[in-house]
Amino acid sequence: MVAELVRTWVAGWAVSRRTPRPTELPWGWYVEVDDPKEVGRLVLPEPSPATVRAAAASVEAPYTWLKFPGEPCDAQPWLPEGWVVDEEESGHLMTAGLRRTEPVAPDGYAASVEQDGGVTFVRVHDSAGELAARGQMAVIGRAGVVDRVVTQEAHRRRGLGGFVMRTLADEALARGAGVGVLGATDDGRALYESLGWRLSTPLTECVYRP
């Protein structure tokens, strides 16, 4: 079950971020990212000491990330020299059964929903036209993979994050999805749990910094 969720998350993330399609490898997938802080990511659905070491040993480019389900505190002994566990970046893989709620934007805000390249974008602007919150999603089979949900600091605690998530859920349902999947930070987890999302597994994130 967790392995299939990881597969869905990787596929949806790649569509959402418009990266090349994930490359399948014996122990998981590689996604080319082409960012100074993340040149690419290796994702393992079923990690073990042997598969983590093999995946890490295949890397030559600094700032390649390695991500897999499991507790960050368990991972460091599995890693070759030059690799570190980034506990701040490590997070949580979460899921939810989606339901329609037809949310209304909070007073003083206006929302837009756009489709582009298979990705749904929800944006919320304040009365001055400034972007206050946003989120996006790719539908992979029966799953809506949620990504990049952000509320600007000046607009937090006004219900915008919940509004964006509910709007994305309605859009996912309209496109045939029934389940939501996302990778959450520690801060985001509290919001998602308040909306009925549940933890499926911790996510460990490691980075190659030789």
C-alpha positions in Angstrom: 0.0 0.0 0.0 2.7 2.5 1.0 4.8 1.6 -2.1 1.8 2.3 -4.4 1.2 5.7 -2.7 4.9 6.6 -3.2 4.6 5.7 -6.9 1.5 7.9 -7.2 3.1 10.7 -5.4 6.2 10.6 -7.5 4.2 10.5 -10.8 1.9 13.4 -9.7 4.8 15.5 -8.4 6.6 15.2 -11.7 3.5 16.3 -13.7 2.8 19.2 -11.2 6.4 20.4 -11.5 6.7 19.7 -15.2 9.9 17.7 -14.9 10.8 14.9 -17.3 8.9 11.7 -16.6 10.5 9.7 -13.8 13.0 7.2 -14.8 12.4 3.7 -13.4 15.4 2.1 -11.7 15.8 -1.3 -10.0 15.2 0.2 -6.6 12.8 3.1 -7.4 12.7 6.2 -9.6 14.9 9.2 -10.6 13.3 12.6 -11.3 15.4 15.3 -13.0 14.7 18.6 -11.3 17.4 21.0 -12.6 17.4 23.4 -9.7 20.6 24.7 -7.9 19.3 23.3 -4.6 18.0 20.0 -6.1 19.5 18.7 -9.4 17.4 15.6 -9.1 15.7 13.2 -6.7 15.8 9.5 -6.2 12.7 8.0 -4.6 12.5 4.5 -3.1 9.1 2.9 -2.5 10.4 0.1 -0.3 13.7 1.1 1.3 16.2 -1.2 3.0 19.8 -0.7 4.0 20.9 -2.4 0.8 18.7 -0.4 -1.6 19.4 2.9 0.1 23.2 2.3 -0.1 22.9 1.2 -3.8 20.8 4.3 -4.7 23.1 6.6 -2.8 26.2 5.0 -4.3 24.9 5.6 -7.9 24.9 9.4 -7.4 27.7 11.7 -8.6 26.1 15.1 -8.7 26.0 17.2 -5.5 22.5 18.3 -4.3 20.9 15.1 -5.5 18.2 14.2 -3.0 17.1 10.7 -1.8 13.6 10.3 -0.5 11.8 7.2 0.9 9.2 6.2 3.5 10.5 5.8 7.0 11.7 7.6 10.1 14.6 10.0 9.5 16.3 8.9 12.7 16.8 5.4 11.3 18.4 6.4 8.0 21.9 7.9 8.7 23.6 4.6 9.3 22.5 3.4 5.9 24.1 6.3 4.0 27.6 6.4 2.4 30.0 9.2 3.1 28.9 12.6 1.8 25.2 12.0 2.5 23.2 13.6 5.3 19.7 13.2 6.5 17.9 16.6 6.4 15.4 16.4 9.2 14.0 19.8 8.5 13.1 18.8 4.9 11.8 15.4 5.9 8.1 15.2 6.2 5.0 13.1 5.9 3.1 11.3 3.1 -0.6 11.8 3.7 -3.8 10.7 2.1 -7.5 11.5 2.3 -10.8 10.3 0.9 -12.1 13.3 -1.1 -15.5 14.8 -0.7 -17.3 17.7 -2.4 -17.7 20.8 -0.2 -18.2 23.7 -2.7 -16.1 26.1 -0.6 -16.5 29.9 -0.7 -13.5 32.2 -0.5 -13.3 34.2 2.8 -14.5 37.8 2.8 -12.2 40.1 1.1 -10.7 37.5 -1.2 -11.3 36.2 -4.7 -10.3 32.9 -6.1 -9.5 31.6 -9.6 -9.1 28.0 -10.9 -7.1 27.3 -14.0 -6.0 24.2 -16.0 -2.7 24.1 -17.7 -0.8 21.1 -19.0 -2.8 18.6 -16.9 -2.3 20.7 -13.7 -5.0 22.5 -11.8 -4.0 25.8 -10.2 -6.0 27.5 -7.5 -5.0 31.1 -6.6 -6.5 33.4 -4.1 -6.0 37.2 -4.3 -6.8 39.9 -1.8 -8.9 43.1 -2.6 -5.7 44.8 -3.8 -5.0 42.0 -6.3 -2.0 40.6 -4.4 -1.6 36.9 -4.3 -2.5 35.6 -0.8 -2.6 31.8 -1.2 -2.2 29.2 -3.8 -2.0 25.5 -4.5 -1.9 23.0 -7.4 -2.7 19.4 -8.2 -2.2 16.7 -10.8 -4.6 13.9 -11.2 -3.0 10.4 -11.6 -5.5 7.7 -12.2 -7.9 7.9 -9.2 -5.6 10.1 -7.1 -5.3 13.9 -6.9 -1.7 14.7 -6.0 -1.6 18.1 -4.2 1.4 20.3 -4.4 2.8 23.7 -3.5 0.0 24.8 -1.1 1.2 28.1 0.3 -0.4 31.0 2.2 1.5 34.2 2.4 2.5 35.2 5.9 0.4 38.3 6.0 -2.8 36.3 5.2 -2.4 33.3 7.5 -5.0 32.2 10.0 -7.8 33.4 7.8 -8.9 30.1 6.4 -7.2 30.4 3.1 -5.2 27.2 3.3 -8.4 25.2 4.0 -10.2 27.0 1.2 -7.4 26.1 -1.3 -7.4 22.5 -0.2 -11.2 22.1 -0.4 -11.2 23.7 -3.8 -8.5 21.4 -5.1 -10.5 18.4 -3.7 -13.6 19.5 -5.6 -11.6 19.9 -8.8 -10.0 16.4 -8.3 -13.5 14.9 -7.9 -14.7 16.6 -11.1 -11.7 14.9 -12.9 -12.5 11.4 -11.6 -10.2 11.2 -8.6 -11.5 9.8 -5.3 -8.3 9.9 -3.1 -5.9 12.7 -2.3 -2.1 12.3 -1.9 0.5 14.8 -0.7 3.8 15.2 0.9 3.5 17.5 3.9 6.0 19.5 6.0 5.6 19.5 9.8 3.9 22.8 9.6 1.5 21.7 6.9 0.6 18.4 8.6 -1.5 20.2 11.2 -3.6 22.0 8.5 -4.2 18.8 6.5 -5.1 16.8 9.6 -7.7 19.4 10.5 -9.3 18.8 7.0 -9.5 15.0 7.5 -6.2 14.0 5.9 -4.3 11.2 7.7 -0.7 10.2 7.9 0.3 7.2 5.8 4.0 7.2 6.5 6.9 9.5 7.5 9.1 10.6 4.6 12.9 10.7 5.0 14.8 13.2 2.9 18.6 12.9 2.4 20.9 15.0 0.3 24.3 14.4 -1.2 26.8 17.2 0.0 30.3 15.8 -0.6 
